Amino acid sequence: MNVVDKIIQEWSWRTKKGYPDLSNQEDLGVLKEIFGIDLIDEANNTSFDSLIEETFKEGIPAVKGKYSLPSTTSVFKIDSQDEEAFKALFYKAPDKSVGNGEVSLYWLFNYSNPSSPGTRAKENRGADDPDLLVDGSGVEVKSYNSHDKKSTLGKFKSDVESRKLINALFGITNMSRVFGEEGSFNSEVVFNMKILRDSFEEVLKIQRIFNEDNVKEVLGSYPVFAEMQKQVSTLLSMVDSKDPEDLAKKVMVTLLKNKLEKKPGAGNYIINLKEKDPLDIKIFRIPEEIGAGLMDKSFEHLAKNTAINSAEIQFKYSIFD
């Protein structure tokens, strides 16, 4: 078996159908991940270029403005001379996997000289890849009608350590409900910053009660309370703070960080172009140090811009403001 045959065999084993489909982005992504062979790049860029040529049959307009990605979250302005062409390309896409605005941005960064297009922007679609690469930075492109819309980062089931901590936290607070503590039962499927804060506050209160000598001696003789005491100690050994708000921030920031590091990636970008007004554009810069950057935000800011619903991480782009 020669090298090519071995590559095809390994590639086939890792595809869902058992054989590679050149029209399937996921299959092409598998090839790139295993062997570093990128069949998507040239094919996809050609499709964008073809769409641009097809849209402007009488000649592709040259981009007049000078554009670059900002170092911080900011509004992105299109030069008035580029507005008409930008809007003409806004809804163009080679297939359903390409969203509004991707071709427009591709033109904006590549076509200052239509006779010899540049390569500043490249298509970069894949399971965990941002939509475009612009000057080497990943760019995830959205077209919501609000720059403050709540978006999802997907489920966090693979974040084992965070789930272990959250389940331990809610396990203790739910057990206290059984013994008459007021409040609703909590679940890792639906919660927010306030629920995290209140739960840590409750656990710290339980710890203070257990640390009282007379209580420890009496309750410790009952297996159920001895188990609760053990769970409290185990949970608090997993964290390095006694401030409920700080603890809540650390849990939510860890969940966000683990997702955002994959897509669009630290130091990369999310660009939102309003569908009803494509020239209303805002670029959100993901911090180089995602965890530290988000921990610098106040509890109130994170609480307003994050939530967990149906086991999915939800956040507003304004979290980066």
ABEGO torsion letter per residue (X at the ends): XBAAAAAAAAAAAABAAGBBBAABAAAAAAAAAAAGBBAAAAAAAAAAAAAAAAABAAEBBBBABBBBBBABBBBBBBBAAAAAAAAAAAABBABAABBBGAAAAAAAAAAABAABBBAABBBABEAABBABBBGGBBBBBBBBABAABBBBAEBAAABAAAAAAAAAAAAAAAAAAAAGBBEBBBBAABBBAAAAAAAAAAAAAAAAAAABAAAAAAAAABAAAAAAAAAAAAAAAABABABAAAAAAAAAAAAAAAAAAAOAEBGBBBBBBBAABAABBBBBBBBABAAAAAAABBAAAAAAABBBBGGBBBBBAAAAX
